[in-house]
Amino acid sequence: MSSKVYIASTGSISSAGNTEEGLSLLTSGDHRITLDPKLGLLGSLPDQYELILKDLSHQKAYRNYDRVCLLSLMASFDASRKLDQEDLKGYGVIFGSSRGATTSIEQQHKIFTENKRIHALTSPMTTAGTLSASIAKHCIGEAAGLSLSVSSACATGLHALGVGYGMIKAGILPGALVGGAEAANTSFTLKQLQEARVYSRQSELTGTHPYSPFGDTRDGMILGEGAAALLLTNQPTDIEVKGYGAATEKATMTGITGEGLERSIHAALKLSELEPNDISMIVGHGAGTKRGDLAELNAYRSIFSKLPTITSFKWLTGHMLGASAAFSLAIAAEGLRRGSIPRLPYATELLGDVPEPVTLSRGSAVLVCGLGFGGNAGAVVLVRS
């Protein structure tokens, strides 16, 4: 394993718009949580992006894809827009989702229970592998390498990067489009999370930030939808993926202890050949649950004698489940490239006052973490070259 791995470009789509718009809103502190009349508080696509998605779905090449595939394609088109298919020859695709083709599954199952004929392409539309295969087909074309769909709950996007990272380091791939997507803003998904007692009980938009990971008023997660993609390459750029670590802890099905995250961070730091005090900033998971955020913070405290600045982006977009860690990676990479990653816009008892902005110069290292149901944990170290 000798090749270094770099991030050439990123793309994302969320309730905050694209990556540029997301960075701007993260800096200003303006959230994009809205009140849906039927579902309550959500992070939903802005109207202009909903129109783009609708137009895409009406094109012949994409009309049979589930919404989660279309969001994945939008983010992947964005991440690969500066290159043509010849530049991406042999590149692979490692992409994933937590819930999968939610819209198609729910729609077609309803038709089935009504004893009506389901869509002839229901099986391929809802197969997990269609997610990565659709990106390979439309972004890389006939010269694509392998396409692989992964699913590890809310850590999916981070582990998709980890698989791509390993394959490039091993010389299996020259590069890869990696990331995660989620389109699960449905009443059924919402009910599942409520019954699991991890969802916010708020029913109105109150306060400056209705969703506040690590915050004093946090009471659970708020759903969001979107996708984020990163183009990994063995060709040098200014952002290097320095290390990756993963672990599965003995947690409950919905909760975490932090032990798996601790092991993940140690593994990522070891592979990076860095010490804890080399980390300038942590982009945390920050699901916004009382116990989860505390367990996550305790994992950091067990490793860092002095905590770096900790941030999370879910207050802006809502929790995008399988897309959340990929979004964290994309924003962290672009912020690191520009020299500053937006911090939390509010003070919290857990983390203390809002810290001063961190200047991320050449050589700065940022730790990005992800956690998910079932005890999935992961960590990635990014370094500005």
N, C-alpha and C positions, 0 to 999 in steps of 0.2 A: 504494500500500500504506500505509494510514493506521491501520486498526483495531489496537488493542492486543489481545493474547491473554492470557487468564487461565486458571488451573486452578480450577474450581469445586469439584470433589470427586474422590475417587479410590476405587478398590476393588481388592482383590487376594485371591487364594487360592493357597496354596503349602503346603509341608510345615510351615511355621510357622503355618498357619491363615490368619486374615484380617489386614488391615493393622494393626489395633490389637494383635493378638497378636504380629505380626511385630516391631513397634516395641518391644514389651516384651521380647521375647527378644533382639533386637539390643542392647538396653541392658544386659540381664543377662549377656550373653555365652554363653548356652546354645544350642548348635547343634541342628538337627533332621535330622542325617544318621543314617540307620539302616542296619542290615545285613539285606538281603534274602537269604533262604536260596538263591535261584536266581540272582539278578543281582548280589549283592554290595552295596557301599555306594551308597546312593541317597538322594535327598530325595523322599519319597512323601507323599501327602495323609494327614493324621491320620484316624483311623477315623471320627470324627463327621462330617467333611466328605465322606468316602467314602460315608457313608450318605445325606447330602444329595444328592450327585451321582447315586447309585443311584435315589433317589426321583424326581429330576428326569428321569432317563432313562426311567422307567416311565410318565411322563405323556404323554398322546397328542400334545401339541403339540411334544414334544422327543424322542420315542422313536427317531427315525431319524437323529439327529445323532451325529456322532463325538464321542469324549471331549474332543477339543480344542475343539469348538464349545461343549460343555456347560461347560467351565471358563471359556471366554470369556464366556458368558452369566452365570455366577455372579459374575464380577468386574464385568461391566457393570451387572448389576442392583444391585450394591453401590454403584457409582459414581453411578448415576442414581436412587437410592432416594428422595431428598428431593424429586424433581420428578416431575410427571405428564407424559403424552405431549404435552399442550397446551403445556407449558413448553419442550419439546424440538422444537417444530414447525420443520421445515426443517433440523434438525441432520443432519449426515452421520456416517458411521461409517468410520473408517480403522483397520483391525485386521490383524494378521498373525501368521504362524508361520514357523519355520524348516523344520520337517519336515512340517507339515501334518497331514492326517487319518491319522496313523500307524496307529492301531488298526484302522480300517476297511480301509485298504490292505493291511495284513499279513494280517488275517483273511480278506478276500475273495480275495486272491491265493492263499492256502493252499487255499481251497475250489476255486478255479479249477484249480489244479495237480492236484487230486484228481478232476477231470472232473465236478464237481458244479455245480449251478446257483447262480450268485452272486446276491446280493440285487438286486432290481430297481432299487433306488435307489443302487447303488454309484457310478455316475457323479456325480450331484449331491452325494452324501455326501462324496466325495473331491475335489470341485472347490474350488480355493482360494477362489473368490468366495463360497462358502457360509458361510465364517467370518464375514465382515462382514455379509453379507445376513441371517444369522440374528439378529445383534444388532440390526440396523435394524428387522427385523420385530417382534421381541419387546420391545425397549426403547423404540423411538421410534414404531413403528407406521406407519400409512398416510401420516403427514405427514413421513416421513423424507426427507432429501436423499439425495445419492449414498451408495453403500456401495462401499468399495474395499478389497481385500485386498492387502497388501504382503508381500514376503519378502526380507530381506537378512541372512540367517543370524542371528547372535546380536545384531546391531544392529537387528533388525526393529522392536521396540517403540519405539526412539528415532526411527527414520525415520518410523514411523507418526505420531508426534507432529509431526515436522517437516512432513509433508504437510498435516496438519490445521492446523498453525500458518500455513503459507503460504496455504491456502485461506481462512482467516478473515481474515488480513491483507489479502488481495486482495478481500474482500467477497463471495466466492463462497458461503461458508457463514457463518451466524451463530454456529455452534458445532459441536463434533464429539465423539463418543466415540472415543477412540484407545487403542491398546494392543497387547499381544501375548500369545500363549498357546502352550503346549507340553504335549503329552501323549505323550512318546516314551520312557518308561521300559520299553523292550522289549529283549530279548536281541539282536535284529538291530541296533538303533541302537547299543547298547553295543558290539557287535563292530565296527561301522564306526569308532567313535571309538578303540577299542583299536588297530585296524589302522592308523589315522592317527597313532598314537603321541602322542595328546594326552590320553589318559585316565590317571587315577591307577592305579598298580599295587598299591595297598593292598588287602588282602583281609579285614582285620579292623578293628574300631573301636578304634583306639589313640590315645592322647594326648588332650589336652583339646579339641583342634580338628582332627579328621581331615582337613578341607578348609581350607587356609590360604592364600588369595590373598595375594600379596606376602610370604608367610611363608618362613622359612628351610628348612622341610621340605617345601615344595610340590613335587609331582611330577606334576601334571596335574589335570584336571578330574574332578568327580563329578557325574553326572546328577541333575537335579531336574525336577519338573513343576509346572505352575501357570499362572496368568494374572494380568495386571494391566491395569486400565483407568483412563483419566483423562478427565474431562469438561472439555473446553476450551470457552471462551465468550468473546464480545466484551464481556461485561458485567463491570465491575470486581469483583475479589475481592482477597484479601490476598496471593495468589501470582501473579506475572506471568511468563509465558514471554517472556523478554527477547530471546533470540537463539537461532539454530539454525545449525549448520554441518555440512557433509558432504563427504566425499572418498573416493576409491577409490585405494588405493596399489598399487604394483607389488610385491605380496608373493607368497609361495608360496600354494598353495591353502589351507594350514592355518596358516601363520605370519604374523606381522606385523613390519614394520620400525619402525612408529611415525610414519612420515612422513605418512601419511594422517590420523592422529589430530591431528598437529601442525597441518596445514592446516585441519582441521575446527574446532579450538579457535580459531585465528586468525579464521576466518570468523564463528563464533558471537560472539566478543568484538567484532568490528567492527560486526556488526548490532546488538549490545547497546549500542554506544557506551561500552564499558567497557575498562579497562586490566587487565592481568594482576594487578596488586596490589589490584584491587577484589574479587577472588574470595576468599571467606572459607574455602571448603572444596571439595574435589573428591570426588565419588562416582565412583570409577573402575570400569572393567570388571572387572579382577582375575580372569582366568580360572583362575589358579593353575598355569600352565605356567612352566617355568624361564625360557625365552627370551621368552615373550609378556609376562609381567609386567615383565621388565627393559626390553623395548622400549617398553612403555607408560610406564614411569617416566621413561625417557630423553626421551620426547616432552614430558612435563611439565617436565622440567629444562631443555629447550631454550627454554621459554616463560617460566617463572617463575624470577626471580632468587632468590626464597626460596619454597620449596614450601609451599603451604597444607596443612592437615591432609588426608590422603588416606584414604579408607575404601572398602570394598567389602562387599557383602551376601551374596556367594555362600557364604561359610563357614557361613552359617545354613541356607540352603535347598538347596544344590547349584546347579549351573549349569542354569538353566531355558531355555537356548538362546534361542528367539525371544521368550520372555517375560521374559528376564533384564533387558534394558534398561528395559522398561516397569515392572518391579518396582522397579528403581533409581529411576526417575522418581517413581513413586507414593510410595515411602518418603521420598525426598528432599523432595518437596512437603509431605508431612504433617509431617515433622520440621522443615522450615523454618517452617512455619505455627506450630509450637509453640515454636520458638526453639532447637532442638537436634537435630542429626542424629547418631545413634549412630556412634561411631568403631570401629575394629578393636579387638577385645578382647585382642589379643596383640601383644607387641613383635616387631619384625622387623629384621634387619640392613639390608634395603633401605630401610626407612622410618624406622628409629630406634626409640626407646622409644615406648610407648603415649602419645600426646599427651594433654594436658589437654582436657576437653570445650570445644568452641567454642560461644560464645553467639552466636546468630543473631538479631539485633534487626532492626527495620525498616530497610530499605535494604540488608540483607545479600544477597550474591549467591553462589549455589552453582553449580558446574559439574558436569554429569552427562555421562559419556562412555560410548560403546558401540563395540564392535569385533566383527567377524565374519569367518568364512571367506570367502575370495575378495578380501580387502582392504577390506571395508566398514568405514568409520569415521564416527563422528558425535559431535556435542557439542551440548548444550543448556545455556543459562544461565537459571536461575530466580532471581527477585528477590522478596524479601518486601516488599510495599508498606507 
